[in-house]
Protein backbone atom coordinates (compact mmCIF):
# COMPACT_ATOMS: atom_id res chain seq x y z
CA UNK A 1 0.00 0.00 0.00
CA UNK A 2 2.84 2.39 0.86
CA UNK A 3 4.39 1.89 -2.59
CA UNK A 4 1.03 2.44 -4.27
CA UNK A 5 0.50 5.75 -2.46
CA UNK A 6 4.06 6.84 -3.25
CA UNK A 7 3.47 6.03 -6.93
CA UNK A 8 0.25 8.08 -7.00
CA UNK A 9 1.87 11.14 -5.43
CA UNK A 10 5.00 10.97 -7.58
CA UNK A 11 2.79 11.07 -10.67
CA UNK A 12 1.35 14.50 -9.83
CA UNK A 13 4.33 16.44 -8.41
CA UNK A 14 7.27 18.17 -10.13
CA UNK A 15 9.90 16.75 -7.74
CA UNK A 16 9.05 13.04 -7.37
CA UNK A 17 12.40 12.32 -5.70
CA UNK A 18 11.29 14.49 -2.74
CA UNK A 19 8.21 12.35 -2.01
CA UNK A 20 8.33 10.36 1.23
CA UNK A 21 5.55 8.25 2.73
CA UNK A 22 5.51 7.44 6.44
CA UNK A 23 3.37 4.54 7.58
CA UNK A 24 1.89 4.46 11.08
CA UNK A 25 0.06 1.17 11.65
CA UNK A 26 -2.71 0.94 14.20
CA UNK A 27 -5.05 -1.75 15.43
CA UNK A 28 -7.92 -0.78 13.17
CA UNK A 29 -6.47 1.71 10.70
CA UNK A 30 -3.15 2.68 9.15
CA UNK A 31 -2.22 6.32 8.70
CA UNK A 32 -0.02 7.33 5.79
CA UNK A 33 1.68 10.72 5.94
CA UNK A 34 2.82 11.93 2.54
CA UNK A 35 5.71 14.40 2.63
CA UNK A 36 6.30 16.51 -0.48
CA UNK A 37 8.51 19.48 -1.31
CA UNK A 38 6.93 22.80 -0.25
CA UNK A 39 6.75 23.87 -3.90
CA UNK A 40 4.70 20.74 -4.72
CA UNK A 41 2.20 21.03 -1.89
CA UNK A 42 -0.42 22.71 -4.08
CA UNK A 43 -0.09 20.04 -6.75
CA UNK A 44 -0.37 17.20 -4.24
CA UNK A 45 -3.51 18.70 -2.70
CA UNK A 46 -5.12 20.13 -5.84
CA UNK A 47 -7.81 22.76 -6.16
CA UNK A 48 -10.22 22.46 -3.23
CA UNK A 49 -8.41 19.26 -2.21
CA UNK A 50 -9.57 17.27 -5.22
CA UNK A 51 -6.25 15.50 -5.92
CA UNK A 52 -5.76 14.57 -2.25
CA UNK A 53 -9.34 13.33 -2.01
CA UNK A 54 -8.93 11.25 -5.16
CA UNK A 55 -5.79 9.65 -3.71
CA UNK A 56 -7.71 8.93 -0.48
CA UNK A 57 -10.51 7.25 -2.42
CA UNK A 58 -8.05 5.03 -4.31
CA UNK A 59 -6.17 4.12 -1.12
CA UNK A 60 -9.39 3.31 0.75
CA UNK A 61 -10.71 1.20 -2.14
CA UNK A 62 -7.46 -0.75 -2.23
CA UNK A 63 -7.49 -1.23 1.55
CA UNK A 64 -11.05 -2.55 1.49
CA UNK A 65 -9.79 -5.72 -0.18
CA UNK A 66 -7.82 -6.44 3.01
CA UNK A 67 -10.62 -5.24 5.31
CA UNK A 68 -8.46 -2.43 6.64
CA UNK A 69 -8.98 1.29 7.06
CA UNK A 70 -6.48 3.83 5.85
CA UNK A 71 -6.03 7.53 6.38
CA UNK A 72 -3.97 9.71 4.09
CA UNK A 73 -2.46 13.05 5.12
CA UNK A 74 -0.46 15.35 2.84
CA UNK A 75 2.35 17.24 4.59
CA UNK A 76 4.23 20.16 3.04
CA UNK A 77 7.82 19.23 3.78
CA UNK A 78 9.95 16.15 3.21
CA UNK A 79 10.47 13.88 6.22
CA UNK A 80 14.22 14.57 6.29
CA UNK A 81 13.91 18.37 6.05
CA UNK A 82 13.81 19.04 9.79
CA UNK A 83 16.69 21.32 10.64
CA UNK A 84 17.74 21.79 14.25
CA UNK A 85 19.42 24.98 15.38
TORNU-417022 format. One record per residue (C-alpha): x negated, y negated, z. Coordinates in steps of 0.02 Angstrom, whole numbers, plus 50000, padded with zeros to 5 digits. Each point is the difference from the previous one (the first is absolute). Example, Ala and Ser with C-alpha at 12.3 -4.5 7.8 and 13.67 -1.06 7.14 Angstrom:
BEGIN
<east = 49385&north = 50225&up = 50390>;
<east = 49931&north = 49828&up = 49967>;
This chain:
BEGIN
<east = 50000&north = 50000&up = 50000>;
<east = 49858&north = 49880&up = 50043>;
<east = 49923&north = 50025&up = 49828>;
<east = 50168&north = 49973&up = 49916>;
<east = 50026&north = 49834&up = 50090>;
<east = 49822&north = 49946&up = 49961>;
<east = 50029&north = 50041&up = 49815>;
<east = 50161&north = 49897&up = 49997>;
<east = 49919&north = 49847&up = 50079>;
<east = 49844&north = 50008&up = 49892>;
<east = 50110&north = 49996&up = 49845>;
<east = 50072&north = 49828&up = 50043>;
<east = 49852&north = 49903&up = 50070>;
<east = 49852&north = 49913&up = 49915>;
<east = 49869&north = 50072&up = 50119>;
<east = 50042&north = 50185&up = 50018>;
<east = 49833&north = 50036&up = 50084>;
<east = 50056&north = 49891&up = 50148>;
<east = 50154&north = 50107&up = 50036>;
<east = 49994&north = 50100&up = 50162>;
<east = 50139&north = 50105&up = 50075>;
<east = 50001&north = 50041&up = 50186>;
<east = 50108&north = 50145&up = 50057>;
<east = 50073&north = 50004&up = 50175>;
<east = 50092&north = 50165&up = 50028>;
<east = 50139&north = 50011&up = 50128>;
<east = 50117&north = 50135&up = 50062>;
<east = 50143&north = 49951&up = 49887>;
<east = 49928&north = 49875&up = 49876>;
<east = 49834&north = 49952&up = 49923>;
<east = 49953&north = 49818&up = 49977>;
<east = 49890&north = 49950&up = 49855>;
<east = 49915&north = 49830&up = 50007>;
<east = 49943&north = 49939&up = 49830>;
<east = 49855&north = 49877&up = 50004>;
<east = 49971&north = 49895&up = 49845>;
<east = 49889&north = 49851&up = 49959>;
<east = 50080&north = 49834&up = 50052>;
<east = 50009&north = 49947&up = 49818>;
<east = 50102&north = 50156&up = 49959>;
<east = 50125&north = 49985&up = 50141>;
<east = 50131&north = 49917&up = 49891>;
<east = 49983&north = 50133&up = 49866>;
<east = 50015&north = 50142&up = 50126>;
<east = 50157&north = 49925&up = 50077>;
<east = 50080&north = 49928&up = 49843>;
<east = 50135&north = 49869&up = 49984>;
<east = 50120&north = 50015&up = 50146>;
<east = 49910&north = 50160&up = 50051>;
<east = 50057&north = 50100&up = 49850>;
<east = 49834&north = 50088&up = 49965>;
<east = 49976&north = 50047&up = 50184>;
<east = 50179&north = 50062&up = 50012>;
<east = 49980&north = 50104&up = 49842>;
<east = 49843&north = 50080&up = 50073>;
<east = 50095&north = 50036&up = 50161>;
<east = 50141&north = 50083&up = 49903>;
<east = 49877&north = 50111&up = 49906>;
<east = 49905&north = 50046&up = 50159>;
<east = 50161&north = 50041&up = 50093>;
<east = 50066&north = 50105&up = 49856>;
<east = 49838&north = 50098&up = 49995>;
<east = 50002&north = 50023&up = 50189>;
<east = 50178&north = 50067&up = 49998>;
<east = 49936&north = 50158&up = 49916>;
<east = 49902&north = 50036&up = 50160>;
<east = 50140&north = 49940&up = 50115>;
<east = 49892&north = 49860&up = 50066>;
<east = 50026&north = 49814&up = 50021>;
<east = 49875&north = 49872&up = 49940>;
<east = 49977&north = 49815&up = 50026>;
<east = 49897&north = 49891&up = 49885>;
<east = 49925&north = 49833&up = 50052>;
<east = 49900&north = 49885&up = 49886>;
<east = 49859&north = 49906&up = 50088>;
<east = 49906&north = 49854&up = 49922>;
<east = 49821&north = 50047&up = 50037>;
<east = 49894&north = 50153&up = 49971>;
<east = 49973&north = 50114&up = 50151>;
<east = 49813&north = 49966&up = 50003>;
<east = 50016&north = 49809&up = 49988>;
<east = 50005&north = 49967&up = 50187>;
<east = 49856&north = 49886&up = 50043>;
<east = 49947&north = 49976&up = 50181>;
<east = 49916&north = 49841&up = 50056>;
